[in-house]
Amino acid sequence: MEFAQPIWLLLLLLAPALAGWEWFRAQKRTGVRYSSVGLLRNGPRSLAARLSWLPSVLRTAAFCLFVLALARPQKRDQRTEVFAEGVDIMMVLDTSTSMRAQDFQPNRFEAAREVGAEFIRGRTSDRVGLVVFAAKAYTQAPLTLDYEFLQTMLDEVEVGVIEDGTAIGTALAMAVNRLKDTDAKSKVVILLTDGQNNRGEIDPVTAAEVAEALGVRVYAIGVGARGEAPVVIDHPLIGRQRRMMPVEIDEEMLGSVASLTGGKYFRATNREALREIYGEIGELEKTKIEELSYTRFDEKYARFLWPALVLLMLEILLSNTRLRRLP
């Protein structure tokens, strides 16, 4: 409950003064004069005499209720409708054996998977899917709003399951194909790799041209330290060895793919940089949310006005009949 014109409530400060005036006037007012009323002072009093104060109380109460009615008490009924226009996002994750390089902790792949999972948890109304690739590309999860399911599918991805290689163009084309028939106004591919395109039948730039034609933006992320990175290799004769290998990311190609589609290329040299990149992409591809608010005011002044009228009528009736005072 709230008041539309609360300024009228200041009149309630007059209520004590009004009550005091009524009491003062009652004390000064006299009725029929008698030579002596001494014998009646200690006698029984009638009901009318006992209720002689009632008209004053009724007038004061009616005044207070009238003031509350003037202040226009209202009940606010507010409803908000939220419309979310989500983004369709295909995440493309490189699972070639070079992703085991330990320039990220514990390695590139684990860091990419964990930061990608954080990105998924940060979405609200966006459909997200997952494509994994090495020498070939596979759809690990189609576009979905079921982030828990998507997280489960991401957790099941492992390095070395797919034949080794880096088919960037094929993976990008598969992700674009997943987005081409969706109704979303914003369609995005987040491509993460640490190498060069050396497998597959589709060139990455050709796949980017298709993406540009279909209105799909590509954000490309190259992961890996600059120079050399430690890599664990399982040698068939001498067992597991840790070697330093050169980091060879085709940044020129990834930059061309991103710029051709209106996206952006990023280079991540550590886990924190990768997290910041995903954060920036999240800011660039925000879900469009519109709120429509409806407010209805239900006037409640009648709750006070009618009782005030009833009390006033009762006061007039009693003052002129049973509780009438002469003269």
CORNOR-V520810 format. One record per pair of residues at least 6 apart in sequence whose ideal C-beta (glycine too) atoms are under 7 Angstrom apart, sorted by the first residue. I is the first residue (numbers start at 1). J is the second residue. Records with the same first field share a line. If there is no record, write none. Layout:
I->J ; J
This chain:
1->73 ; 75 ; 300
2->74 ; 76
3->9 ; 71 ; 72 ; 73
4->72 ; 74
5->71 ; 72
6->71
8->67 ; 70 ; 71
9->67 ; 71
11->67
12->64 ; 67
15->60 ; 63 ; 64
18->60 ; 63
19->60
22->56 ; 59 ; 60
23->56
26->56
31->325 ; 326 ; 327
32->326
48->322 ; 323
51->323
52->323
54->318 ; 323
55->315 ; 318 ; 319 ; 323
58->311 ; 314 ; 315
59->315
61->311
62->308 ; 311 ; 312 ; 315
65->304 ; 307 ; 308 ; 311
66->308
68->304
69->301 ; 304 ; 305 ; 308
72->299 ; 301
73->300 ; 301 ; 304
74->297 ; 298 ; 299 ; 300
75->298 ; 300
76->295 ; 297
77->296 ; 298
78->293 ; 295
79->294
80->291 ; 293
81->292
82->289 ; 291
83->290
84->125 ; 287 ; 289
85->185 ; 287 ; 288
86->125 ; 126 ; 127 ; 184 ; 287
87->126 ; 184 ; 186 ; 188 ; 285 ; 287
88->127 ; 143 ; 179 ; 182 ; 184 ; 187
89->126 ; 128 ; 188 ; 190
90->129 ; 131 ; 175 ; 178 ; 179 ; 189
91->116 ; 128 ; 130 ; 190
92->131 ; 133 ; 171 ; 172 ; 175 ; 189 ; 190 ; 191 ; 192
93->112 ; 116 ; 130 ; 132 ; 157 ; 192
94->133 ; 166 ; 192 ; 193 ; 194 ; 195
95->109 ; 132 ; 133 ; 134 ; 157 ; 159 ; 162
96->134 ; 164 ; 165 ; 166 ; 195
97->159 ; 160 ; 164
98->194 ; 195
99->108 ; 109 ; 159 ; 194
100->107 ; 109 ; 159 ; 231 ; 232
101->107 ; 108 ; 224 ; 229 ; 230 ; 231 ; 245
102->229 ; 230 ; 232
103->224 ; 225 ; 229 ; 230
104->111 ; 270 ; 271
105->111 ; 271
108->194 ; 223 ; 224
109->159
111->271 ; 274
112->192 ; 223 ; 274
113->154 ; 157
115->271 ; 274 ; 275 ; 278
116->154
117->151 ; 154
118->275
119->278 ; 282
120->128 ; 147 ; 150 ; 151
121->147
122->282
123->147
124->287
125->287
126->287
127->143 ; 144 ; 145
128->143 ; 144 ; 150
129->141 ; 142 ; 143 ; 144 ; 178
130->140 ; 141 ; 150 ; 153 ; 154
131->137 ; 138 ; 139 ; 140 ; 171 ; 174 ; 175
132->138 ; 140 ; 157
133->167 ; 170 ; 171
134->162 ; 163 ; 164 ; 165 ; 166
135->162 ; 163 ; 164 ; 165 ; 167 ; 199
136->162 ; 163 ; 167 ; 170
137->167 ; 170 ; 171 ; 174
139->174 ; 178
140->153 ; 157
141->150 ; 153
142->178
143->178 ; 182
144->150
165->198 ; 199
166->193 ; 195 ; 196 ; 197 ; 198 ; 199
167->197 ; 199 ; 200
168->193 ; 197 ; 204
169->197 ; 200 ; 202 ; 203 ; 204 ; 206 ; 207
170->200 ; 201 ; 202
172->189 ; 191 ; 204 ; 207 ; 208 ; 211 ; 218
173->202 ; 207 ; 210
175->189
176->189 ; 207 ; 210 ; 211 ; 214 ; 216
179->187 ; 216
180->214
186->285
187->215 ; 216 ; 217
188->217 ; 219 ; 285
189->211 ; 216 ; 218
190->219 ; 221 ; 281
191->218 ; 220 ; 221
192->221 ; 223
193->222
194->222 ; 223 ; 224 ; 249
195->248 ; 249
196->248 ; 250
197->204 ; 250 ; 253
204->253 ; 257
205->256 ; 257
208->218 ; 257 ; 260 ; 261
209->260
211->218 ; 261
212->260 ; 261
216->261
217->261 ; 262 ; 263
218->257 ; 258 ; 261 ; 263
219->258 ; 263 ; 264 ; 281
220->254 ; 257 ; 258 ; 263 ; 265
221->266 ; 268 ; 277
222->249 ; 251 ; 254 ; 267 ; 268
223->268 ; 274
224->247 ; 249
225->247 ; 269
226->247 ; 269
227->247
228->244 ; 245 ; 246 ; 247
229->245 ; 247
230->242 ; 244
231->243 ; 245
232->240 ; 242
233->241 ; 243
234->240
235->241
251->265 ; 267
254->265
255->265
258->264 ; 265
266->277
268->274 ; 277
